[in-house]
Amino acid sequence: MDKDYIHIILADDDEDDRLLFTDAFDELKINTKVNTFNDGVELMDYLNTPDAVLPNVLFLDLNMPKKNGIECLYEIKSDDKFKDIAIAIFSTSSSEEHIEETFVQGANIYIKKPSDFTTLKKVLAEVVTINWQYHTSGLNKDNFLLRL
Amino acid sequence: MELKRIYKSSIFLKSIFVVSIFVIFFISAVTFKHISLVGNSSSRVSHSYEVSLELERLMSYIKDSETGQRGYLITRDSTYLTPYLDSKKKIDESFEKVKKYTQGNRLQEHNLRKLEFYISKRQNYLSLTLHLAMGKSLSDKRLKEKFDIGKQTMDSIRKQIDEMNLVEKKMLKAREINYKDTVKVTPVFIYLTLLVTLVLISISYIRINKDLDRLKMTNNRLALLNESSNLAENVGSFGSWELNIDTNEYTLSDNNYSLLGFKPQGFFASQENFLKYIHPEDLNSFKEATDKLVKNVSLPPFTYRIIRKDKKVRYFRTTGRIVINKLGDKILIGTNSDVTDEVLASLSLEQQNLELEASNKELVAFNYAASHDLQEPLRKIQTFVSRLSEKEGNSLSETGKEYMERINNSVERMRILIEDLLQYSRTTKNEKVFEDTDLNELLDNAKLDLAQFIEEKGAKITNQSLPELKVIPFQIQQLFINLINNSLKYSKAGIPPDIKISCKKVTAADEELIPKSNKEKFYKITFKDNGIGFEQEYAEKIFVLFNRLHNKNEYEGTGIGLAICKKIVENHRGFISATGKPNAGATFTIYLPEETEN
């Protein structure tokens, strides 16, 4: 990579969550650039612009209006130009169905939104510093859900 | 049984009939023979009389000729010569007659030849003496000699005729005896055979009467059966039918017509006519089913619609099979039943089931959505509270800090409650897949899930090897998590929890906790801890949703965890129970059947 920061995108319809997300990265001592989108349509529109800067890690909320996270995941995974993006599912739900489906669709990790800020920071730091190549090669259903 | 007897009886009657016919033939043959015999005898009697009569006549003609000759010799009147000359011709005629009558009888023929000789000798001498007497006197010696010979010959004739008469008499006598014998035996014989025939016919009469009675009884019984079957058909709304495959003859019971809205025998029974009443949409499937039947000998029940005479649509179910009757005909027998009520009931049941399923799904979805959506604001309250105490904590008073702490605790509790409720709503059997799973693996996963808590408490968990079973994996894992979590939660302060998990295979009959009617084999898995235990009287209560034994200030808990355990075990057709003693630990026992799926 020729840039010296990690490019991160979050798609989440919840304003509070977007705020907490950017706050957390502001407080973390990692060189990152964070972009946020309000829903799946906005996200996909951005990603599909010809000169878009593709993120290193994409955080996807599942429950979004217009186009939900699963639909976005499906579109991204079916387009070869997005193959280098690591996708982290970032959801309130931790239901078996969602975990199973996103795993099958090819997401890289599943994060249940933590309920305190300290844990949130910890989780985000962990996720953006993962060696994705190493993580993906050993990925299975058990380590797909991030446990801290 | 009854019919068999009648069949046997008919063979008996047939043989009696044949025997009687033979007897009648025999009697008529015998009678004919005897009548012809009688006829013969009488004709022979008359024949004998005729022979004797003719012989007498012959004798008298010979005498006539002699008388005539003598008359002439004495009177020399030629009128006496006429009878002499006439008698010559008459003798010849009479002799021919006798000859004819006695033809075939050797003895008489022999006698007749002798008689003929004597007669001609006598005739010769008569003419000779006549001739001699013409020229000479009657006292001539030669003439006298000739007269003597004539007289002797006459005696011989007489003797011969007597002889012949005697023979005829003897023959007649013999014939009479023979005839009498025959006449005497014949009636006795005929009488006897008639008697035998009479006896045979009487026996058959008795037999026929008996058979008739039996037939009448069988017929009565048959009529009764028929009536009761008609009644049964009426009550049960079904009708029976018969189809002779070889002759294509079709028979429908009365109730079949009523089921189609007709009077009994209201239309000509034929397959074509019946097909007219089948709903056009079901006609093809009906034909397919009956075609199959002819090939497969028996017909599994199939349901189709018919349109009655009054245009009402009803559901029929038909079943049948092929039988071969005594004549070797292939006969298709079967029943048509009106199953409209049944079909409609099952259709409405199906509909209700669908509605129920839908409302159940809705409920689950609602439950899930409610719990899920409730979590979101809660999580944010928590996050912002943590953020507030982190960033602005220093500027808060001690009371403010305490309030913050209390807010945090309440929110945390609500979060756990919602999470557990969510978990409980997910623990349904619907659409869950049973898979062959190694329970040891699920236990390891459970321990991994609780690793942090286990470490915090310094707990020690030991287990025996668990079996491989067909289960819903994540539910059993949840069960293990909840049970271990329970033991960790209710541990004694300051004493590290010690959880022992054991497993053995048992039969239902040996276990008090399993109903006696159950015949299956079970795996009994027990979780024994050294925690605070509980009063045995609450053993059942702890599995009820939202039931707690402790104040929430002392021990965290929502009262949902064990209810989930019970639900999971029941989903696997198993049983769960708990035993405990205050301060002496608790033991949870689960029974999982060897075959968890129905």
Contacts between the chains, C-beta under 8 A, distances in Angstrom:
chain1	res1	chain2	res2	distance
A	14	B	376	7.4
A	16	B	380	5.2
A	16	B	384	7.9
A	17	B	380	7.7
A	20	B	383	6.0
A	20	B	387	7.7
A	23	B	387	7.9
A	92	B	372	6.6
A	92	B	375	5.5
A	92	B	376	5.1
A	92	B	379	6.4
A	93	B	372	5.6
A	95	B	368	7.5
A	95	B	372	7.8
A	95	B	422	8.0
A	95	B	426	7.1
A	96	B	426	7.5
A	96	B	474	5.8
A	113	B	379	6.1
A	114	B	379	8.0
A	114	B	383	7.7
A	115	B	378	7.5
A	115	B	379	4.5
A	115	B	382	4.2
A	115	B	383	6.1
A	115	B	415	6.3
A	116	B	382	5.7
A	116	B	383	5.8
A	116	B	386	3.9
A	117	B	383	5.4
A	117	B	386	4.8
A	117	B	387	4.7
A	117	B	390	6.5
A	118	B	386	6.5
A	118	B	390	7.3
A	120	B	383	6.9
A	142	B	445	7.4
